[in-house]
């Protein structure tokens, strides 16, 4: 599923909603976040992240750099101890680097002087 992930580029601090492609609105959806080589865990709602529409949507109030990972939505079969992926997303967080901004401003200033 990760090989076919949809790339999502989001600005740091901006809100974002990921929607799980599901055949049925009454399907019980689980969201999983991978953390590099450390593994994966089930995403749970907190003050910044909400799971809405019966699990169909993963809603970020605002994006932070730690969100930059793979998110997979799907259904769990606890009896068979299995997970069927319905969709996967690679979230890339775009942030403005302060050092690059300073370098750019210095370069512009030097250009104006010459």
C-alpha positions in Angstrom: 0.0 0.0 0.0 2.8 2.4 0.7 4.3 2.0 -2.8 1.0 3.4 -4.2 0.6 6.2 -1.6 -0.8 9.5 -2.7 1.6 12.3 -2.0 0.1 15.1 0.0 2.1 18.4 0.4 0.8 20.5 3.3 2.1 23.8 4.7 3.2 23.7 8.3 0.5 25.3 10.5 -2.2 24.8 7.9 -5.3 22.6 8.5 -5.6 19.3 6.4 -8.2 16.6 5.9 -7.4 13.1 4.6 -10.3 11.1 3.3 -10.3 7.4 3.2 -11.7 5.9 -0.1 -14.2 3.4 1.2 -16.9 1.4 -0.6 -19.4 1.8 2.2 -20.1 4.7 4.6 -20.8 2.3 7.4 -17.4 0.7 7.2 -15.4 1.0 10.4 -12.2 2.7 9.4 -8.9 2.7 11.3 -6.1 5.1 10.6 -2.5 4.0 11.0 0.6 6.2 11.0 4.0 4.8 10.3 7.0 6.2 12.1 10.1 5.5 9.9 11.6 2.2 10.9 10.1 2.3 14.3 6.9 0.8 13.2 3.3 2.0 13.2 0.5 2.9 15.5 -3.2 3.5 15.4 -4.0 7.2 15.1 -6.3 8.4 17.9 -8.1 11.8 18.2 -6.5 14.4 20.4 -6.8 18.2 20.7 -5.2 18.7 17.2 -6.3 15.6 15.3 -9.9 14.5 14.9 -11.4 11.5 13.2 -14.7 12.3 11.7 -17.4 10.9 9.4 -17.3 7.5 11.1 -13.6 7.3 10.6 -13.7 8.3 6.9 -11.8 11.5 7.5 -8.6 12.3 9.4 -8.7 16.0 10.2 -5.6 17.9 11.3 -6.4 21.3 13.0 -2.9 22.3 11.9 0.1 20.5 10.5 3.4 20.1 12.4 6.7 18.7 11.2 6.2 15.4 13.1 3.2 14.7 10.9 5.5 14.0 8.0 5.0 10.2 7.6 2.8 7.6 5.9 -0.9 7.5 6.9 -2.9 4.4 6.0 -6.6 3.9 6.3 -8.3 0.6 6.3 -10.4 -2.0 8.0 -9.3 -4.3 10.8 -10.5 -7.9 11.2 -9.6 -8.7 14.8 -10.8 -12.3 14.4 -8.4 -12.9 11.6 -5.8 -10.5 13.0 -5.5 -8.7 9.7 -5.7 -5.2 8.2 -7.0 -4.4 4.8 -5.7 -1.1 3.4 -8.2 1.1 1.6 -5.9 4.1 1.0 -2.4 5.4 1.8 -0.9 8.9 1.9 2.6 10.2 2.2 2.4 13.5 4.0 5.2 16.0 3.3 5.3 19.1 5.5 6.4 22.2 3.7 8.0 24.7 6.1 10.0 27.8 5.5 13.6 27.5 6.8 14.7 30.5 8.8 18.3 30.1 7.8 17.4 29.9 4.1 15.3 33.0 4.4 18.2 34.8 6.1 20.6 33.6 3.4 18.2 34.8 0.6 17.7 38.2 2.2 21.5 38.6 2.6 22.0 37.5 -1.0 19.5 40.1 -2.2 21.1 42.8 -0.1 24.6 42.0 -1.5 23.1 42.1 -5.0 21.7 45.5 -4.4 25.1 46.7 -3.2 27.0 45.6 -6.3 
